[in-house]
Amino acid sequence: MEGSSHRNRNVNVVFWALFVLLTGVSLLPLWSVRVPPMQDIWQHLALVDVIHNYDAPGSVYPEYFQLPSTPKPNLAYYYVTHFVSYLAPLETANKLVLSAYIILFPCSFLFLMRSFGRSRWLALFSFPLIYNAMFAYGFVAFMMGMPVLMAGVGAFRRFMVSPLEQPFNRHGVLSAGLLLLAFFAHAHIFLLLGMLCLVLWILHRPGTPWDTLVRTWPVIPSLVFFLPWFVVYFVHQAPSTSGMTFGSLDQFFGPTYYRPSFVINNFFHFISDYFRTDLDDALFLVMMLVVVILLMGRKAPKVPPNSKRKLAFFDLEVLTVALAVSVLAVPEHIEAQSIVSLRHVAITLLFFFGWVGFAGLPKRVVIPAVVALTLVHGLTIVNLVQGFKKVEDELDDYPSLFDRAEGGKRLLKAVYNQESRTTDYGAFWHIHFFYMLERGGITDVQFAEYPHNPVQYKAGMVPPKVPVNFTKNPVWRFYDYVLLRKSSMPNIRSVKNHLDRLADVRDWILYRVVSGPLPRPSDDTSVASVRRKQVDSSGALNQSRFRSGGIHVPAAVKNIGHVIPSVTGVLRRGRGEPTDGSGTPAGRVGRPVRSRVNRSR
């Protein structure tokens, strides 16, 4: 008996030492480079900069953007990063928030597995998927919501199987808090978590109607925020300030589906196919081989013969099947939202790992499996660090392009090819938002046009979109700077006299528009797509030079007011009240140039 207890203590020490080691190692790729190759992250971070420097002296942001005045999804990442930015430069704050995701990802998966009575050693399967497709895509709000989803499912499962005499126990409180956090993390995560909790509720619902109703209370706090938002934006189809909507209920929000062959052929891409090399594919195959071997020794759950709900003993398996069905049943795209169902692929695989059995297997199987998973993760980290450094080498100190650029101006990125030679995702698609991070200017913040994003353009202030062959469209002269890529240069011969080469690195050139940006076009000049409002000449920018000075950080209490608005504000907006932010300061044409001390390298 004493020997068994001693053995268990040793196993505990080995597990937690390995868990902490693998978690710490997982941070290396993120911190090994200044610019991690993440597709959308820089546009999201630019919107964080809008929030953080909205009230800074000389900021042009109040002229273009309005901050959220009502509870909305996707607020969590923006405001958490904003508040951390009071302690560190914005890029460092972003990495600190992403580090929290990296740490919480395996912790939440461990909590999920233990909530279903599965082996804690299954947590080793989560480490190679920390840098999953959502990380590579830079879908930062969804990505940050993944640990919330796994912890939320685990907490709700513990709540549903807890004694009926304690309906308001700590698991119920935790479930309610995580559901509420899921809404503010990402609406998609909230809906997905709600679906999984509903399946658990059906499988584990108590016998009497009253007890069944009591088991629903953790959902109520989150519905207080979700339902008004859903009614306004999905039922009443309230548009964003740029005129974009989610579509209509009768048309199911304009769904489109991928063919099953596409889903099959691109399966691994939506899990973690980070680089164009084959190493990450090979490591994934090794991990799946370990899964197959362990599945062979899996013992089926013991189901009491007199049980009326035998399916409840296979609840994790049922959730996995529900997630797998959603990959094909849920639309791939709806209006104003892309890559919907395929975001479920990695989550489905994580739940599938819970089917694997460690308990009861001989050491000659368990120990090699643990060693193999540890090596897979170690090689994954090596591959990630090398790949991230190759991407950084492609960029060749890209942020330095903007050292000589003025603050508070307008930048256009016009390139034929935005792809990286190293990654399988669009690492360079939104890299031009470094101009906003470095100099507080304006570029094409498309995310501020979407109805689900918390930061919105003011009506009529959406910058014009210019075709890649911008020389044939004079609207490009609306901008102060033009960014081009040498490896995909358009023909600029006809406009060369209007462009002054300001800075360049290995593959990128920044030009200044020497003839000066044109005034805002009048209403009869088309500068945007049909869905956007015309740019009004009454909103003309003051073109005086930006004012330099010390960095001013607005009082945190002002920004808290942007985060904790009234629910009635959502309902008022749905009735068509103006949302152009009247009364905000105007005429701010620049922002202080940030010193190098306040920039993360």
Buried (B, 14 or more C-beta within 10 A) or exposed (E): EEEEEEEEEEEEEEBEEBBEEBBEBBBBBBBBBBBBBBBBBBBBBBBBBBBBBBBBBBBBBBBBBBBBBBBBBBBBBBBBBBBBBEEBBBBBBBBBBBBBBBBBBBBBBBBBBBBBEBBBBBBBBBBBBBBBBBBBBBBBBBBBBBBBBBBBBBBBBBBBBBEEEEBEBEBBBBBBBBBBBBBBBBBBBBBBBBBBBBBBBBBBBBEEEEEEEBBBBBBEBBBEBBEBBBBBBBEBBBBBBBBBBBBEEEEEBBBEBBEEEEBEEBBBBBBBBBBEBEBBEEBBEBBEEBBEBBEEBBEEBEEEEEEEEEEBBBBBBBBBBBBBEBBEEBBBBBBBBEBBBBBBBBBBBBBBBBBBBBEEBEEEBBEEBBEBBBEBBBBBBBBBBBBBBBBBEBBEBBBBBBBEBBBBBBBBBBBEEBBBEBBBBBBBBBBBBBBBBBBBBBBBBBBBBBBBBBBBBBBBBBBBBBEEEBBEEBBBBBBBBBBBBEBBEBEBEEBEEBBEEBBBBEBBBBBBBEEEBBEBBEEEBEBBEEEBBBBBEEBEBEEEEBBEEEBEEBEEEEBEEBBEBEEEBBBBBBEEEEBBBEEBEEEBBBBBBBEEEEBBE
